[in-house]
Amino acid sequence: MTEEIEFIIESTEESMNGSIAHLEKSFLNIRAGKASPAMLGSVFVDYYGSQTPLAQIANMNVPDARTITIQPFEKSMLHAIEKAIMVANIGFNPMNNGDIIIISVPPLTEERRRDLTKQAKVEAEDAKIGIRNARKDANTDIKKLEKEGTSEDICKTAEDEVQHLTNSFIKKIDEILAHKEAEIMKV
């Protein structure tokens, strides 16, 4: 194979790995039972005029499976953090005791579990779209090389390799999704 084709295949694999990494990061925000600071990953606080991730302005702890405590580095940020959690609309009701914010993570209802499963399926489908787009881009680049004079056999082999990559990454997404669904539905 030519260097150009090897580069196309490597960059395609890199792009597909990026889709998997993004999916795994998205799944961290879908809670499946026990409390975790990752549940607050989408919360951004107005910190002196700029939107800052909650983790950068406060310590978050999980004293038990149903509680998250948030202790801001600056006490004056308590109200802003409380407001940001409410605005993030992630289904939590923060309680401010003057020193820390306490979030009681409610147990999931059957309906909420089904909603979270649907959300996980949407995230997985988005990742599959990313994989397919990477395949399309690679095949376009390979066709371009074929028009520029690269042998048809080499290009066909490269397209087969890209398809093999696509199939393996889609299978991996299905496995990750199945694991997440089992985690969500487990009571």
Beta strands, then each sheet from edge to edge (+ up, - down):
strand 1: 44-47
strand 2: 50-53
strand 3: 58-64
strand 4: 67-72
strand 5: 94-96
strand 6: 101-104
sheet 1: 1+ 2-
sheet 2: 3+ 4- 6+ 5-
end
